Amino acid sequence: MRTSSVLHRGRRAAGVVALAALMLLGSGATPASAGSTRDKQWFLDAMQAEAMWQTSTGKGITVAVIDTGVDPDNPDLKGRVLDGRDFAPPSRSGDEHTDYNGHGTGMAGLIAGTGAYDGGNGAFGLAPEALILPVRMPDADDVSPFAVPAYFVKAIRYAADAGARVINISMTGGANSPDLAKAVAYALSKGSLVFAAAGNDAEQGTHIAYPAATPGVVGVAAVGKNLRRTAVSQYGPQVDMAAPGEDLVHACGGKTGLCETSGTSDATALASASAALIWSVHPDWTNNQVLRVMLNTLGAPTDGAKRNDSIGYGIVRPRIALANPGDPGPADVYPLPDLKAASPSAAAGGSAPSRDADATPKAGAAGKGDTALPWSAVGIGTAVLLLAAIAVLLLVARRRTAAVRPDQAALSGQISSAPPTFGPPPGAAGQLGPPGHDNPSS
């Protein structure tokens, strides 16, 4: 059952697993034993994580998690969570280490979970030796909807100044803002990459979510085990890439310990973790080079298009980027077209541009039922104004959540025993089918 909460992206799963305090996993990530939580993490098998961990575990890379706080006492996150910044108002108890929703801890778990619980039988993140910089945002009830962009601005600038190479925003909220565009441009100038969720509102029609649609932000959609965009994953020109975002088991909020969730929030965390894996091996690369290699090694749409509105340029494949990164290209050129399409003043922090049909490559042939409308064409007359008003109401990147029960038997059958491999081997044609449940090549 999907639930929603404003400003953040969804609520944690209701199920709980009691977790005890344990020692931090050693310097290298190792496969967990049979019957462990790791066996239930199909996305790690699909992405061939354990093979990648022979090359990179994300060590030395700090990922800022702009969210609801991150609980450093979760057994699978002990030793991974730094001191960060709390932008929630005084009425919200605690600090950046107090997760008032559980969502931020879940995103941190997907990025840097160590699997330390029960002697290595816990939940792993894709980059288990990355460090997490928690940046706590206010909840919907804490601030006016019109104030939300300003909080994103403060959070992004803080994360960039604090040295986070990767900034993960598994949230949507607010509208296009000149100050938000300036903050993103500032983060890029400081050498960071910014990833943000595309949103989970596709079943309600197309809309453009921010900060994902802000030029310079990498907008992330979600795909399921069938390698297609999930039904709820928002599509449109703000989507640059996609990652797994269906039935993901991971560490989450302090008392619950373990969750199974779905959504573009989760996909964004895995895209951020993918960047951390690559950057860890190539610490001298700039943000532009890391992103370019990510883009060059994506599993492209099956219809042969360069890009479409469902999965952007394709699905993340860090294993390919690690094995055969190719030429990272120029250090000082941002590889996505939206920033270049923006006016020079906007790229430098002037007026806030938007991702319309002219600012991004034309979407490839859409699958049946995929409207793939540019945001500027959605609605007519007063409907345009209504859409803008809705955007200001802190649109949530809602996640489908399901309780993970304490007994391992409860998980059996929920996750395929033979998960797919995300993307073909190097040199092979793309095998990733975007829009919805329709095959674009059919």
Wavefront OBJ file of the C-alpha trace (Angstrom):
o trace
v 0.000 0.000 0.000
v 1.367 3.344 -1.006
v 1.335 6.106 1.564
v 2.292 9.728 1.264
v 3.745 12.538 3.278
v 4.484 16.029 2.118
v 8.022 17.295 1.429
v 9.582 13.923 1.796
v 8.907 11.041 -0.425
v 6.961 8.453 1.435
v 6.817 6.608 4.710
v 8.834 3.711 5.937
v 7.498 0.196 5.963
v 5.369 -0.684 8.949
v 7.045 -4.002 9.718
v 9.866 -4.246 12.201
v 12.872 -6.413 12.768
v 14.570 -6.113 16.147
v 18.244 -5.362 15.610
v 21.020 -5.446 18.183
v 24.098 -3.247 18.266
v 26.969 -4.886 16.412
v 30.500 -4.185 15.333
v 31.100 -2.353 12.079
v 31.844 -4.484 9.071
v 35.541 -4.738 8.288
v 37.420 -2.888 5.601
v 36.070 -4.992 2.762
v 32.507 -5.984 1.997
v 31.989 -9.724 1.861
v 29.071 -11.880 0.758
v 26.604 -12.709 3.510
v 25.800 -16.286 4.424
v 22.790 -18.205 3.167
v 19.480 -17.230 4.692
v 20.593 -13.687 5.441
v 18.900 -10.418 4.568
v 21.416 -10.075 1.762
v 19.760 -12.995 -0.006
v 16.615 -10.907 -0.263
v 18.295 -7.916 -1.891
v 17.607 -8.830 -5.506
v 18.818 -5.486 -6.819
v 22.353 -6.166 -5.579
v 22.369 -9.465 -7.446
v 20.968 -7.811 -10.555
v 23.654 -5.144 -10.436
v 26.332 -7.755 -9.647
v 27.348 -5.883 -6.527
v 29.651 -8.492 -5.041
v 31.705 -8.579 -8.223
v 31.904 -4.771 -8.156
v 32.954 -4.804 -4.520
v 36.161 -6.533 -5.571
v 37.014 -3.258 -7.297
v 35.146 -0.588 -5.332
v 33.042 -0.221 -2.204
v 32.723 3.555 -2.339
v 35.520 4.120 0.153
v 36.605 7.728 0.533
v 33.408 9.209 -0.923
v 30.945 11.233 1.126
v 27.302 11.179 0.063
v 25.017 13.848 1.503
v 21.514 12.544 2.227
v 19.115 15.483 2.220
v 16.124 13.929 3.898
v 14.422 13.294 7.244
v 17.605 12.631 9.194
v 19.762 9.502 9.436
v 19.930 7.241 12.490
v 23.611 6.396 13.105
v 22.633 3.663 15.560
v 21.104 1.421 12.937
v 23.384 -1.661 13.086
v 23.910 -1.624 9.335
v 24.983 2.029 9.380
v 27.223 2.177 12.432
v 30.436 3.970 11.597
v 29.101 5.278 8.288
v 27.192 8.379 9.426
v 28.966 11.704 9.931
v 27.844 14.796 11.798
v 25.814 16.924 9.432
v 23.309 19.763 9.657
v 19.761 20.070 10.882
v 17.524 22.524 9.003
v 14.337 21.418 10.722
v 12.748 24.011 13.038
v 13.219 23.870 16.844
v 9.747 22.367 17.154
v 11.113 19.209 15.530
v 12.980 17.381 18.301
v 16.466 16.027 17.885
v 18.964 16.828 15.170
v 20.250 15.414 11.903
v 20.791 12.078 13.672
v 17.104 11.924 14.620
v 15.083 10.464 11.793
v 11.501 11.583 12.358
v 10.151 9.472 9.503
v 12.606 6.624 8.815
v 12.988 7.569 5.169
v 16.395 9.226 5.409
v 17.866 6.236 7.213
v 16.432 4.014 4.498
v 18.134 6.017 1.762
v 21.393 5.914 3.692
v 20.958 2.152 4.044
v 20.563 1.697 0.300
v 23.697 3.738 -0.265
v 26.050 2.610 2.492
v 24.531 -0.254 4.467
v 27.321 -2.470 5.765
v 25.389 -5.676 6.396
v 26.918 -5.761 9.885
v 23.846 -7.041 11.680
v 24.090 -10.597 12.978
v 27.720 -11.037 12.037
v 27.330 -9.909 8.447
v 23.780 -11.096 7.819
v 22.288 -7.627 7.638
v 21.293 -5.343 4.784
v 23.927 -4.013 2.420
v 23.980 -0.798 0.477
v 25.438 -0.592 -3.001
v 28.477 1.384 -1.749
v 29.024 -0.052 1.750
v 32.153 1.956 2.542
v 30.827 5.344 1.503
v 30.229 7.888 4.252
v 26.853 9.518 4.839
v 26.480 13.229 5.564
v 22.970 13.664 7.010
v 21.156 16.900 6.193
v 17.756 16.987 7.874
v 14.904 18.837 6.232
v 11.688 20.004 7.889
v 8.525 17.935 7.581
v 5.482 19.211 5.711
v 3.831 20.254 8.944
v 6.852 22.307 9.982
v 6.947 24.999 7.311
v 4.843 26.824 4.757
v 4.764 25.144 1.340
v 6.124 28.340 -0.176
v 9.221 28.099 2.026
v 10.282 24.675 0.797
v 12.565 25.765 -2.086
v 14.550 27.869 0.366
v 15.252 24.790 2.484
v 16.507 22.869 -0.526
v 18.743 25.825 -1.329
v 20.263 25.848 2.160
v 20.665 22.072 2.221
v 22.360 21.854 -1.187
v 24.746 24.697 -0.436
v 25.627 23.223 2.936
v 26.306 19.781 1.460
v 28.548 21.240 -1.227
v 30.484 23.332 1.293
v 30.843 20.302 3.576
v 32.689 18.416 0.839
v 30.039 15.916 -0.223
v 30.977 14.588 -3.628
v 27.476 13.236 -4.148
v 24.265 14.948 -3.006
v 21.252 12.645 -2.792
v 17.782 14.204 -2.727
v 15.192 11.436 -2.559
v 12.511 14.091 -2.265
v 10.350 16.368 -4.342
v 8.737 19.619 -3.331
v 8.265 23.230 -4.223
v 8.525 24.776 -7.661
v 11.146 26.154 -9.984
v 13.175 28.794 -8.201
v 15.998 31.136 -9.215
v 17.689 30.490 -5.888
v 17.408 26.731 -6.362
v 19.062 27.024 -9.774
v 21.829 29.083 -8.184
v 22.329 26.514 -5.424
v 22.638 23.656 -7.918
v 25.061 25.663 -10.048
v 27.036 26.399 -6.885
v 27.193 22.722 -5.950
v 28.447 21.841 -9.424
v 31.076 24.564 -9.191
v 32.243 23.033 -5.901
v 32.675 19.676 -7.611
v 29.542 17.870 -6.429
v 26.978 15.812 -8.311
v 23.303 16.227 -7.428
v 20.795 13.384 -7.876
v 17.072 13.827 -7.210
v 13.947 11.679 -7.443
v 11.639 12.141 -10.417
v 8.568 11.453 -8.253
v 5.972 8.702 -7.926
v 2.910 10.399 -9.386
v 2.806 8.811 -12.845
v -0.527 7.128 -12.206
v -2.022 10.596 -11.719
v -0.594 11.958 -14.963
v 2.545 13.814 -15.954
v 3.981 16.639 -13.919
v 7.435 18.067 -13.493
v 8.990 17.630 -10.052
v 11.669 19.766 -8.495
v 14.511 19.684 -7.622
v 14.826 16.841 -10.206
v 13.877 19.174 -13.072
v 16.351 21.891 -12.096
v 19.140 22.138 -14.702
v 22.271 20.529 -13.352
v 20.365 17.970 -11.273
v 20.345 14.346 -12.419
v 16.683 13.276 -12.376
v 16.212 9.592 -11.538
v 13.288 7.312 -12.421
v 12.601 3.805 -11.096
v 12.563 0.461 -12.886
v 11.361 -2.884 -11.601
v 12.658 -6.415 -11.855
v 11.357 -6.569 -15.409
v 13.711 -3.696 -16.362
v 10.816 -1.386 -17.183
v 9.696 1.869 -15.640
v 7.496 1.134 -12.655
v 3.873 2.196 -12.896
v 4.272 4.997 -10.349
v 7.623 6.354 -11.575
v 7.103 9.834 -12.981
v 8.217 10.361 -16.570
v 9.075 13.453 -18.550
v 11.998 15.644 -19.607
v 13.335 15.761 -16.052
v 14.332 12.079 -16.216
v 18.013 11.595 -17.022
v 18.520 7.993 -15.915
v 16.853 5.166 -14.028
v 17.780 2.633 -11.360
v 16.090 -0.235 -9.496
v 13.157 0.986 -7.438
v 10.848 -1.934 -6.729
v 10.639 -4.171 -3.644
v 14.013 -3.167 -2.250
v 14.976 -4.635 1.144
v 17.294 -2.372 3.106
v 18.190 -0.920 6.493
v 15.793 1.801 7.612
v 14.618 3.904 10.578
v 16.108 3.134 13.995
v 13.443 1.039 15.684
v 12.156 -0.693 12.569
v 15.623 -1.694 11.437
v 14.633 -3.279 8.129
v 12.185 -2.290 5.392
v 11.037 -3.268 1.944
v 10.114 -0.256 -0.162
v 9.609 0.905 -3.742
v 9.864 4.228 -5.536
v 12.054 6.792 -7.202
v 13.505 7.663 -3.789
v 15.132 4.250 -3.695
v 16.269 4.504 -7.312
v 17.897 7.862 -6.605
v 19.846 6.395 -3.695
v 21.179 3.634 -5.945
v 22.159 6.138 -8.631
v 24.024 8.145 -5.982
v 25.725 5.002 -4.715
v 26.734 4.141 -8.280
v 28.483 7.499 -8.581
v 30.261 6.831 -5.282
v 31.557 3.481 -6.529
v 33.010 5.057 -9.655
v 34.456 8.087 -7.895
v 36.143 5.929 -5.290
v 38.239 4.261 -7.982
v 38.876 7.509 -9.858
v 39.219 10.116 -7.097
v 40.958 12.562 -9.436
v 38.034 12.733 -11.821
v 35.760 15.740 -11.696
v 32.025 15.549 -11.182
v 31.583 16.068 -14.927
v 33.781 13.098 -15.752
v 32.093 10.772 -13.280
v 28.669 11.678 -14.644
v 29.839 11.343 -18.246
v 31.113 7.826 -17.616
v 27.819 6.959 -15.902
v 25.906 8.218 -18.934
v 28.183 6.462 -21.407
v 27.715 3.110 -19.682
v 23.959 3.196 -19.082
v 21.807 0.397 -20.473
v 20.076 2.323 -23.243
v 16.400 2.122 -24.310
v 15.595 -0.943 -26.380
v 14.001 1.051 -29.179
v 17.365 2.436 -30.218
v 16.540 5.961 -29.119
v 19.235 7.970 -27.410
v 16.785 8.936 -24.696
v 13.141 8.666 -23.769
v 10.992 10.210 -21.066
v 10.613 7.011 -19.044
v 14.193 6.017 -18.242
v 16.080 8.992 -19.654
v 19.302 7.853 -21.269
v 19.073 4.437 -19.646
v 19.563 2.361 -16.488
v 22.638 2.729 -14.297
v 25.310 0.077 -14.775
v 28.207 0.878 -12.451
v 29.708 -2.553 -13.058
v 30.288 -1.564 -16.704
v 31.643 1.828 -15.676
v 34.116 0.151 -13.327
v 35.194 -2.536 -15.775
v 35.388 -0.405 -18.897
v 34.872 3.294 -18.170
v 36.204 4.578 -21.462
v 37.202 8.195 -21.950
v 35.862 10.384 -19.133
v 36.092 13.390 -21.418
v 36.757 17.012 -20.504
v 36.954 17.821 -16.821
v 35.117 21.137 -17.014
v 32.142 20.383 -19.271
v 28.854 19.253 -17.725
v 27.663 16.339 -19.891
v 23.869 16.745 -19.736
v 22.325 19.253 -22.166
v 19.967 21.032 -19.796
v 22.604 23.166 -18.112
v 24.089 24.233 -21.430
v 20.632 25.000 -22.785
v 20.028 27.343 -19.877
v 21.094 30.911 -20.346
v 24.660 31.749 -19.246
v 23.279 33.880 -16.429
v 21.122 31.004 -15.222
v 23.989 28.532 -15.277
v 25.951 31.010 -13.204
v 23.090 31.450 -10.794
v 20.797 33.919 -12.527
v 17.178 33.318 -13.510
v 15.893 29.792 -13.017
v 15.582 27.916 -16.313
v 13.303 24.943 -16.746
v 13.578 21.673 -18.587
v 11.189 22.080 -21.448
v 11.183 20.349 -24.813
v 13.893 22.658 -26.133
v 16.223 22.119 -23.201
v 16.606 18.361 -23.543
v 17.070 15.894 -26.380
v 13.849 14.818 -27.997
v 12.431 11.724 -26.359
v 12.734 8.502 -28.291
v 9.796 6.549 -29.672
v 7.409 6.071 -26.799
v 5.745 2.830 -25.884
v 2.006 2.406 -26.106
v 0.182 4.606 -23.643
v 3.202 6.752 -22.768
v 2.172 10.346 -23.268
v 5.735 11.660 -22.866
v 4.461 15.243 -22.967
v 6.896 18.081 -22.285
v 5.973 19.814 -19.056
v 5.144 23.079 -20.772
v 2.438 21.321 -22.782
v 0.629 19.772 -19.813
v -2.681 21.462 -19.213
v -4.241 24.448 -20.920
v -5.536 27.790 -19.743
v -5.995 27.882 -16.004
v -4.852 24.275 -15.734
v -1.306 25.565 -16.161
v -1.739 27.819 -13.157
v -3.247 24.948 -11.202
v -0.265 22.763 -12.007
v 2.095 25.447 -10.769
v 0.126 25.735 -7.554
v 0.197 21.988 -7.039
v 3.949 21.984 -7.574
v 4.332 24.400 -4.700
v 2.481 22.049 -2.379
v 5.522 19.919 -1.749
v 4.734 17.107 -4.110
v 5.887 13.866 -2.615
v 8.009 11.215 -4.244
v 5.732 8.637 -2.700
v 6.987 5.133 -2.180
v 5.150 1.868 -2.093
v 6.026 0.198 1.144
v 5.476 -3.241 2.537
v 6.364 -4.579 5.939
v 9.351 -6.849 6.206
v 8.510 -9.404 8.826
v 11.118 -10.683 11.271
v 11.046 -14.260 10.121
v 12.966 -15.021 6.964
v 10.129 -17.241 5.741
v 7.926 -14.184 5.461
v 10.248 -12.836 2.784
v 10.438 -16.004 0.712
v 8.535 -15.666 -2.504
v 8.454 -11.860 -2.333
v 11.666 -11.545 -4.264
v 12.566 -13.532 -7.328
v 15.112 -16.253 -6.727
v 16.549 -15.560 -10.175
v 16.820 -11.794 -10.494
v 17.648 -10.245 -13.844
v 20.971 -8.701 -14.708
v 20.717 -4.984 -15.261
v 21.918 -4.378 -18.746
v 23.853 -6.384 -21.311
v 27.580 -7.062 -21.239
v 29.879 -4.431 -22.763
v 29.306 -3.986 -26.462
v 25.884 -5.641 -26.495
v 22.684 -3.928 -27.498
v 20.529 -2.407 -24.780
v 17.968 -4.668 -23.151
v 16.030 -2.161 -21.135
v 12.394 -1.484 -21.930
v 10.985 1.772 -20.681
v 7.594 3.272 -20.679
v 5.315 1.694 -18.146
v 4.649 -1.909 -19.037
v 4.766 -1.335 -22.770
v 7.673 -2.386 -24.933
v 8.796 0.595 -27.006
v 10.182 -1.682 -29.660
v 6.882 -3.515 -30.184
l 1 2 3 4 5 6 7 8 9 10 11 12 13 14 15 16 17 18 19 20 21 22 23 24 25 26 27 28 29 30 31 32 33 34 35 36 37 38 39 40 41 42 43 44 45 46 47 48 49 50 51 52 53 54 55 56 57 58 59 60 61 62 63 64 65 66 67 68 69 70 71 72 73 74 75 76 77 78 79 80 81 82 83 84 85 86 87 88 89 90 91 92 93 94 95 96 97 98 99 100 101 102 103 104 105 106 107 108 109 110 111 112 113 114 115 116 117 118 119 120 121 122 123 124 125 126 127 128 129 130 131 132 133 134 135 136 137 138 139 140 141 142 143 144 145 146 147 148 149 150 151 152 153 154 155 156 157 158 159 160 161 162 163 164 165 166 167 168 169 170 171 172 173 174 175 176 177 178 179 180 181 182 183 184 185 186 187 188 189 190 191 192 193 194 195 196 197 198 199 200 201 202 203 204 205 206 207 208 209 210 211 212 213 214 215 216 217 218 219 220 221 222 223 224 225 226 227 228 229 230 231 232 233 234 235 236 237 238 239 240 241 242 243 244 245 246 247 248 249 250 251 252 253 254 255 256 257 258 259 260 261 262 263 264 265 266 267 268 269 270 271 272 273 274 275 276 277 278 279 280 281 282 283 284 285 286 287 288 289 290 291 292 293 294 295 296 297 298 299 300 301 302 303 304 305 306 307 308 309 310 311 312 313 314 315 316 317 318 319 320 321 322 323 324 325 326 327 328 329 330 331 332 333 334 335 336 337 338 339 340 341 342 343 344 345 346 347 348 349 350 351 352 353 354 355 356 357 358 359 360 361 362 363 364 365 366 367 368 369 370 371 372 373 374 375 376 377 378 379 380 381 382 383 384 385 386 387 388 389 390 391 392 393 394 395 396 397 398 399 400 401 402 403 404 405 406 407 408 409 410 411 412 413 414 415 416 417 418 419 420 421 422 423 424 425 426 427 428 429 430 431 432 433 434 435 436 437 438 439 440 441 442
